[in-house]
Amino acid sequence: MDDDALEALMQRIGGWSAMVGAALLMAAGIGFGGLTFAREAETVLQTIAAQPRWYWPAVHLAFAAGSVLWIGAFIALNSSFRETLARLLGSLGVVSIVLGAALHVIDSFISGSALTALANEWAAAPVADRAEIVREAETLLMVLGGTWIGVVVLFHGVPFVFTGTSVARSERYPRFLRYVGVMAGFGSIFTGALMLVIPRAVPPMQYYLFCGYRHVLDDRRRLYPQAPATTRSPRVRYSAGCLRKRSKLLSAGCCRLIADSFSSRRSS
């Protein structure tokens, strides 16, 4: 297999890894529903206990699988860079996504197994014994809150800053997408810092929407590298224009929703 065929294979594998991984992460985020954010421990246990036994572990298995697939996507993207600086920054992005994915997997397995066990124990226990189980769940939720902040920063933030900067220095990708990863990465880092200083400061479902759409943009960037002006098809140009408009609308909507949430907190 020659180098061109190997690179094409890597890009194909990376593109599918990005799309499947993004689909799993978005589906898991919808299934997760921000349950462990801004909820009392007893409410969390009651909600999990009311679901089928496989539901909560399956949600977190999707989280873990999606994060691991994104490692392959970042490795494939880094292999497409030709410039030395871009490849170096891309390598830092790969290292960051490995660390973030490892933390994501640990967080998912703890939440998927431990919370499920506590919820089942809470549902089967007499009312008098439930208070102790709730206290254990509160401690576990505090630990998961800390690991999730690490996921936001190390998985959704730092890798996209490094790799987005690499894309910005590469001529292979569309101009309007070059800084999307960088801006989204810094946004995730800011979000993680805000969650660390002000717990539960950002509405979880709005954050999932933002992260999920950013994954879609990065899928687009992997599947449609910048083509020469003489060979670029009108369909790709049209799709890029639509995607740019939708990106602006969604970003403005997310900013407005977050601003409204802070305004409501001040008024209350």
C-alpha positions in Angstrom: 0.0 0.0 0.0 1.5 3.3 -1.1 1.5 6.5 1.1 -1.5 8.1 -0.6 -3.6 5.0 -0.2 -2.6 4.7 3.4 -3.4 8.4 4.1 -6.8 8.0 2.4 -7.5 4.9 4.5 -6.5 6.8 7.7 -8.8 9.7 6.8 -11.7 7.4 6.1 -11.2 5.6 9.4 -10.8 8.9 11.2 -13.9 10.4 9.5 -16.1 7.4 10.5 -14.6 7.4 14.0 -15.5 11.1 14.3 -19.1 10.6 13.0 -19.9 7.5 15.1 -18.2 8.9 18.1 -20.1 12.2 17.8 -23.4 10.3 17.4 -22.7 8.2 20.5 -21.7 11.2 22.6 -24.8 13.2 21.5 -27.1 10.2 22.1 -25.5 9.6 25.5 -25.9 13.3 26.3 -29.6 13.2 25.5 -30.0 10.0 27.5 -28.1 11.5 30.4 -30.2 14.6 30.4 -28.0 16.5 32.9 -29.5 14.3 35.7 -26.6 14.7 38.1 -26.5 18.5 37.7 -28.5 20.7 40.0 -30.4 17.7 41.4 -30.8 16.4 44.9 -29.1 13.0 45.5 -32.4 11.3 46.4 -34.0 12.6 43.1 -31.1 11.2 41.1 -31.5 7.8 42.8 -35.2 7.8 42.3 -34.9 8.7 38.6 -32.3 6.0 37.9 -34.3 3.4 39.9 -37.4 4.1 37.8 -35.5 3.3 34.6 -34.7 -0.2 33.3 -31.6 -1.7 34.9 -29.6 -1.5 31.7 -30.5 2.2 30.9 -28.0 4.1 33.0 -25.0 1.8 32.3 -25.9 1.9 28.6 -25.8 5.7 28.6 -22.4 5.8 30.1 -21.1 2.9 27.9 -22.0 5.2 25.0 -20.1 8.0 26.6 -17.0 5.8 27.0 -17.2 4.3 23.5 -17.7 7.7 21.9 -14.7 9.3 23.7 -12.4 6.4 22.7 -13.5 6.7 19.0 -12.5 10.4 19.1 -9.0 9.4 19.9 -8.9 7.6 16.5 -10.4 10.7 14.8 -7.7 13.0 16.3 -4.9 10.6 15.3 -6.2 10.5 11.7 -6.6 14.3 11.6 -3.0 14.8 12.9 -1.7 12.4 10.2 -3.0 14.8 7.5 -0.9 17.7 8.5 2.3 18.5 6.5 3.6 21.5 8.3 6.0 20.8 11.2 4.4 23.2 13.6 0.9 22.0 12.7 1.9 18.4 13.3 3.6 19.3 16.6 0.5 21.1 17.8 -1.7 18.2 16.5 0.4 15.7 18.5 -0.2 17.7 21.6 -3.9 17.6 20.7 -3.7 13.8 20.4 -2.0 13.5 23.8 -4.7 15.8 25.3 -7.6 13.8 23.9 -6.1 10.6 25.2 -5.9 12.1 28.7 -9.4 13.5 28.4 -10.9 10.3 27.0 -9.3 8.3 29.8 -10.9 10.6 32.4 -14.2 10.4 30.5 -14.1 6.6 30.6 -13.3 6.6 34.3 -16.1 9.1 35.0 -18.5 7.0 32.9 -17.7 3.7 34.5 -18.0 5.1 38.1 -21.3 6.8 37.3 -22.7 4.0 35.3 -21.9 1.3 37.8 -21.8 2.9 41.2 -24.9 5.1 40.8 -26.9 2.2 39.4 -25.9 0.0 42.4 -26.9 2.8 44.8 -30.2 3.4 43.1 -31.1 -0.3 43.1 -30.1 -0.5 46.8 -32.1 2.6 47.6 -35.2 1.3 45.8 -35.0 -2.1 47.7 -34.2 -0.6 51.1 -36.7 0.3 53.8 -37.6 4.0 54.2 -35.6 4.2 57.5 -32.4 2.9 55.8 -32.5 5.2 52.8 -31.0 8.2 54.5 -27.6 6.5 54.7 -27.7 5.5 51.0 -28.6 9.1 50.1 -25.5 10.4 52.0 -23.3 7.9 50.1 -24.9 9.1 46.8 -24.2 12.8 47.7 -20.5 11.9 48.3 -20.4 10.1 44.9 -22.0 13.0 43.1 -19.5 15.4 44.5 -16.7 13.2 43.1 -18.4 12.9 39.8 -18.8 16.6 39.7 -15.0 17.0 40.0 -14.2 14.4 37.3 -16.8 15.9 34.9 -15.1 19.3 35.2 -11.9 17.5 34.1 -13.7 16.0 31.2 -15.0 19.4 30.1 -11.5 20.9 30.2 -9.3 18.0 29.0 -11.7 16.3 26.5 -13.9 19.1 25.2 -11.4 21.9 25.6 -7.6 21.5 25.4 -7.5 19.0 22.5 -9.6 21.3 20.3 -7.4 24.3 21.1 -4.2 22.4 20.0 -5.8 20.6 17.0 -7.8 23.7 15.9 -4.7 25.7 15.9 -3.1 23.1 13.7 -6.0 23.2 11.3 -5.7 27.0 11.2 -2.1 26.7 10.0 -3.0 24.2 7.4 -4.1 25.0 3.9 -6.0 21.8 3.4 -9.2 22.8 5.3 -11.9 25.5 4.6 -11.0 28.9 5.8 -14.2 29.5 7.8 -13.7 26.3 9.8 -10.1 26.9 10.8 -10.8 28.6 14.1 -14.0 26.9 15.0 -12.2 24.3 17.0 -10.0 26.9 18.7 -12.9 29.0 19.8 -15.0 26.1 20.9 -12.0 24.6 22.8 -11.4 27.9 24.7 -15.2 28.1 25.4 -15.1 24.6 27.0 -12.0 25.5 29.1 -13.8 28.7 30.2 -16.9 26.6 31.0 -14.9 24.1 33.0 -13.2 27.0 35.0 -16.7 28.5 35.6 -18.1 25.2 36.8 -15.1 24.9 39.2 -15.5 28.4 40.6 -19.3 28.5 40.5 -20.7 25.0 40.6 -23.7 24.4 38.3 -23.2 27.8 36.7 -23.9 26.6 33.1 -27.1 24.9 32.1 -26.1 21.3 31.2 -28.4 20.8 28.2 -27.3 24.0 26.5 -23.7 22.9 27.0 -24.5 19.5 25.4 -26.1 21.2 22.4 -23.0 23.4 21.9 -20.6 20.5 22.2 -22.7 18.3 19.9 -22.9 20.9 17.2 -19.1 21.5 17.5 -18.6 17.8 16.9 -20.7 18.1 13.7 -18.6 21.0 12.5 -15.4 19.0 13.1 -16.9 16.0 11.2 -17.5 18.4 8.3 -14.0 19.6 8.4 -12.6 16.0 8.3 -14.8 14.9 5.4 -14.3 18.1 3.3 -10.8 19.3 3.3 -10.1 22.5 1.3 -10.0 21.6 -2.4 -8.4 23.7 -5.2 -10.7 26.5 -6.4 -10.9 24.9 -9.9 -12.1 21.6 -8.6 -14.3 22.5 -5.7 -17.9 21.7 -6.5 -20.8 24.1 -6.1 -22.5 21.6 -3.8 -19.6 21.8 -1.3 -19.6 25.6 -1.5 -23.4 25.7 -0.9 -23.2 23.4 2.0 -20.3 25.4 3.5 -22.4 28.6 3.3 -25.4 27.0 5.0 -23.2 25.5 7.7 -21.6 28.9 8.4 -25.0 30.6 8.8 -26.3 27.8 11.1 -23.1 28.1 13.2 -23.6 31.8 13.7 -27.3 31.3 14.6 -26.6 28.5 17.0 -23.7 30.4 18.7 -25.9 33.4 19.2 -28.7 31.3 20.6 -26.4 29.6 23.1 -25.0 32.9 24.2 -28.5 34.3 24.7 -29.6 31.2 26.7 -26.6 31.3 29.0 -27.1 35.0 29.5 -30.8 34.4 30.3 -29.8 31.7 32.8 -27.5 34.1 34.7 -30.1 36.8 34.7 -32.7 34.4 36.2 -30.2 33.5 38.9 -29.7 37.1 39.8 -33.4 37.9 40.0 -34.0 34.8 42.2 
